[in-house]
Amino acid sequence: MISAALPPEYEIFLRPNTDRASFIQTYLGARGVETAVIGVEGKRHIYVKLPRQGYDATFRVKTIIAHYDIAPDSPGANDNSSSVFCLMDFAARLAKFNGVHNCRIFFTDGEELGSEGVKEQGAFSLASTMQKCGIRDEDIYVFDCVGRGTVPLLGLNVPPAKAPASFVKKYNALDQSAKAIFSSLGLNWVNLPMPYSDNAGFLANGFPAVAITMLPQNEASAYMMALNSDPDLVRYVKNQDVPEKKIAALHQQLPLTWRLMHTDGDNIASLTPQSFAIIARILDAIALRKTV
């Protein structure tokens, strides 16, 4: 039974026969929000068309991303329907926003295809297309699996050693901005390694991008301890080579929330509705933050 704290449409979105792209457009349209489908290399990305008065070229644009595709044979309640619903409701708020927010929203397709390489990701080709269109000077916030727990996790990343100094400067500024938002809200947050999401596709195309997820407090604490005790866990989380004999043990050290991903356990009963309220506060704070 769906929690009263989640909209009744959530259950419909998780049904195997739901056209998720059409659902997003219908859900937003019913709330007065226009959308457009952007087809790139066979993927259907959804762009949210917000009123022009919400933008001011004086400030950097903040592009906010959530992938809507799900892994086969999984309901995808957390990965990534949770972020989709958070961003859809955020878009409805922005459509009535009184002032400048400079937020651009995309629901991306094909994130789950990136397990073998970042170039498979729908976000990679979308970011490449944005570059070709002259869109370069933006900050990217990626939301993935935000429906469980009360602890926001900001993905810990280090720019590649060969990255241009200009990119490193922009990435570090974005990273500090995300941390400042968490701190300003008085949240109990952590900065730890997390699996790559659509941020990988944007980073590979030279866009500063951070990823945000949620974990229950006990899982975040246990994960932090595990990272301190086994250096190979970071490599495993980042999908890098680790000794084959250790893979099973490393997998068990992941937070339960992540072990539920791509399984039938990623269902609506696994969600904690209070997570959505925390993410709403973070999104609203992003909208209010202005950087030159």
N, C-alpha and C positions, 0 to 999 in steps of 0.2 A: 504493500500500500504506500502511495506517495505521501511524503511528509507535507503537512499543511503549510510549511514554510517555503515550499517550492511550488512554482506555478504548475497547474494541471497539464500544461502543454509539454512539460519535461518528459513525462512518460511517453507521449506520442513521438517525441523526437528520437527516443531510444528504440523504437520499433524497427525491426530489420527491413521492412519494406518502405520506410520513410525516405523520401527524396530530401535529403538534408539541406541542400542548397535552396530548393524551393521553399522549404519550411522557414528558413531564416528570412527569406524575402517576404514571405506572407506574414510572419510574426512582426517584423519591423514595419511593414506596410500598414498593418492594423493599428500601429502606434504612430502613424504619420511620418515615418522615416522612409525616404527613397533609397533605393539600392540599384546597383548595376552589376551584371556579371561580366567579368573580364576573363576571357579565354586565353590561356597561355600554354602552349605545348600540351594540349589535351586536358588541362586542369581548368576547373571553374572556380575562380576566385571571386569573392563578393566584395564590392566596394560600397561603402556607406556614403551617400551624398548628403552632407550636412549643409545648413544655410551658410552662405558666403560671409555673413556678418560675424561669424565666429572666428575669422582668420585675420591676422595682421602680419604682413611680411617683415615687420621689425623683429619678430621672434622666430625661433626655430620651430619647425613643424615636428610634432610628436606622432609617429605612426604606431598604432596599437594593433596587435596581431593576435588572433586565435585560430588555430586550424580546426576545421569542422569535420574532416574525415576521421574515420575510426578504423581500428584494426579488424580484420575479418574474425567472425565468431566471438566478438566481444560487444556487450551493450555500449561500452564507451561512456558510461555515466560520468566518470571523472575525466577520462582521457578521450575527447576533450570537450564533452558537452558542457561541463561546468564552466569553462572559460567562455564558451559560445554564449551561454545565457547571461553571464556577467557582462559581456561586451554588448549584447543586444539591448539589455536594460540600460546600460551606460549610453548607448547611442540614442535611445529614447530621451534620456535626460539632456544630452547635448543638443538635441533638436530644439529644445526649449530654453537652452542656456542663454542667460542675459549677460553678454560680454564676449571677450576673446578667449578661446580655448586652444586654438591651433592644433586640434587633434584630427588625425586621419585614421580611419578604421578599416581594416581588411579582415575578412574571414577567408582563410586560405585552404586550398585543397592539396592533397598529396603529401602531407607531412609524414604520414606513416610509411611512405615509400623510401624514406631516406636512411633506412637501417644499413644499407650496403655502401652508402656514399652520399655526401651532401648534395652532389649535383642531381641526384634523383628527386630531391625535395621539390615540391611545387613552389616553395618560397624562394628557392635558388633562381628559378627562371623568372619569377615575379620580380625579384630584386634586380636581376639583370635587365629586365624590360624597363624598370623604373630608371635605371642608370642611362639606358639608351634614350629615354625621354627627357633626360636632363635633370632628373630628380636625384639629388645626391646629398644635399645638406639637411639630413633629417636624423632624429633620434628614434630608435626602434625599441618598443616595449613589447615583449612576447609573453603571453599568459598561457600556461599549460598545466592542466591537472590542479585546479584551484578549489576543488569541492570537498576536501577532507582536512580537518584540523584547524588550529587557531594560530599557527606559526608561519608567517610568510618567509619563504626562502628565496633569496636573491642568488641566482647562479653565479658561482665563483669562476671567473675566467681571467686569463692573462693574455694580452695581445701577443701575436706571434713575434718572435725576435726580429724578423725581417720586415715587420709592418712599418709603413712610413710614420715619421714623427707626428705628422698632422693627424693621422688616424688615431694613434695612441692618445694624443691630447684629447680628441673628441670622445673616444671611448671612455677614458678616465673621467672626463667631465660628466658623461651620462651615468656612469657607475656611481659617482659621488652624488649625483642628483637623485638617483633611486634610493640610495642610503639615507639621504636627507629627508626624503618623503616619508620613509618608514619611521625614522626617528621623530619627525615632527608630529606624527600621529600617535606617538607613545606606544608603538607596537613592540612586542617581543619577537624580534626577527633574527634570522641567521643568514650568514653569507657562506655558502658551502657549495661544493661541486654538485651539479645535477646533470642528468642526461641532456644532450643537445636537443633542442626543439627547432622551431623555425628560425631561431636566432643564428643557427649555423649557416643557413642559406644567405642571410643578410650579411653576416660577418665575412663570408667568403667573397662577397661582392663589394666589400669596403664600406659597409654601413655600420656605424656604432649600434650595437644591439645587446640588450640585456634580457634575461628570461626570469620570470617570476612564477613560483609554484607555492603550494601550501602543504604543510605536514602537521599531524597531531604532535603535541608537545613531547610525548614519550618517544615517538619515532624520531623526531629531530634530535633529541638528546642521545638516543642509542646510536644513531647514525654518526653523530659527531665523535662519539667515543670510538666507534669502529674505524673511522677515518684516521684517528690518531694512532690506532694500534696496528694498522695494516696499510702500508703505502700502496699496495697493489689495488686497493679498493678504488682509489681515485682513477687509476687507469681503466679499471673495469667500467666504472660509471661513464667515462668518456669514450667507451667503445674502442679502447686501445688494446693492444696485445697484452695478455697476461698468461702465466703458466696454465695450460689446459687442466692440469690436475687440481687447480685452485678455483676453477670457474663455479662449481656448485657451491662451495663454501662462501665465495664472495657474493654470490647471488643472495644467499640467505642473510647476509649482512645489510642488504638494502632495506630501506624502510618498507613496511608492509604495503603502504600506499603504492609504491612503485612496483612491487611484486604482483599486485593485483592488475596492473596495466596489461592489456592484450589478453585478458582471461575473462571467463564468465563471472568472476568475482567483482569485476568493475561494473557493479550494478547500482541501482538507485538506493538500495538499502545501505550501501557502503558510504554514502555521503553524509556530511555533517552540515546542516543548513546554516549554522553560524559562520561558516567559512565564506559564504557569499556576501554577508554583510561587511566582512573585513575587506574583501576585494573591492567592493563598491566604494569604500572609503579611500582605498589606494587609487582607484581610477579617478575619483573626483579630485583627489589631491594632484594627480598628474595633469588634469585639465586646468587647474588653477596655477600651476607652476609655469613661469615664463623665463626662458633663457635666450639671450641674444646670439 
